[in-house]
Amino acid sequence: MNQILKDHFLNRIDVEGLVKKYGSPLYVYDEKTLRERVREVVNLLQYPWFGASCSIKSNSNLYLLQIVREEGMEADAMSAGEVFLLEKAGFDASKVFYVGNNVSAQEMKYVLDRGILVSVDSLSQLELLGRINPGGRVALRFNPGTGAGHHEKVITAGSKTKFGIQEDFIEDAKAIVRKYGLKVVGINQHIGSLYLDAKPFLDSVKALLRIAAQFENLEFVDFGGGFGIPYKKCHREPRLDLKGLAEQLAPLLTGFREQYGKDLMFKVEPGRYPFAECGAILGTVHAVKTNYGTKYAGTDIGFNVLMRPMLYDSYHEIVVFRNNEMLDVQDREKVTIVGNICESGDILARDRLMPPIREGDIIGILDAGAYGYSMSSNYNLRFRPAEVLITMDGDARLIRRRDTFEDLLAGFEC
Ligand code: LLP
């Protein structure tokens, strides 16, 4: 068996017992893997003026956020809901950075009232912030002109996206800043999600530093997230070379600090990197059939549980358990693995070479810790799964219960 699969945390746990106890499907997270990945980004550069924030849209489980906080990450938030949850997870307002996009005055006020710094990404939102909070502090999100990412839907910089202020409008932004007596204390960007080659990120760092040089009183520059993880583990997809990235990043930042002449912080804000690999989904095969020559394995992992394959054609490794053992079969056959949602696009993997799957098998979808549960829904009125944490001691701890029928009624109390 592929060594990566052999070493996977799912091989150390009682998958059948967990599914029996907490229901199927089930999200399972490994604390050890989470802490390791968080430490990699926190320690990317060993300077006191470098920090990593966690982009919690990728995973907003309260208990996992507490672990991330303990490990020294700050956080970015994109909505009032994320701000609320970060407060509950114990993040101090000074450690939260609100990166807004097309937000209402009411939401902006909610965030500002909590003493949290807001980044705006358009001139009209800068005007809005000026009206709400004249004389206040603000960060500006720029669009450095080129983006990167695993799918066009997640490339968030360049000429084809709604994000950020175009560099050509710096003077217009400065005019609004003057009009309201605002202080630009930070600038930020996020070029997109999941690159495995550092080059586009480093190019965007250079572009953002050129923009930063045009602002005099910055306290920080935030380069965003996007660090990829290898989803195609069985195809030996190489990891993003974080060490190499750090070696190239360091001279750019130290050079800029010297030239800028003021003490300023640099930050990154990854979401996928800390969370993706610590999470997996377990599900059950309820039906196997052949339709017009295609073999289907029908599971309870619909796209309400994991949206990524349906939304972006994303690839996740899938493993099969029988009698609590991960199958390692040389004879493999093509199978299309699907969920239980009433849409034909509800496909986890098309024509995948797998060990022959039977009813009753448990399947595991790997690397589902980021943008898994956080993008799940009750579509078809299916329950969102429970989430379980495998602690450092190897115990399984329930960190979010499965939905109930009552939850489906929660919004109707009017
Ligand atoms: N900062 C900002 C402003 C962002 O919009 C994002 C993600 C991040 C940081 C974190 O990016 P990451 O390090 O996770 O790549 N649902 C998609 C990914 C969408 C990312 C949206 N923005 C997926 O499942 O691939």
Residues whose N, C-alpha, C, O or C-beta is under 5 A from the ligand:
A	BS01	LLP	S55 S58 V99 V154 H190 G192 S193 L194 G224 G225 G226 F227 E269 P270 G271 R272 Y273 R308 Y371
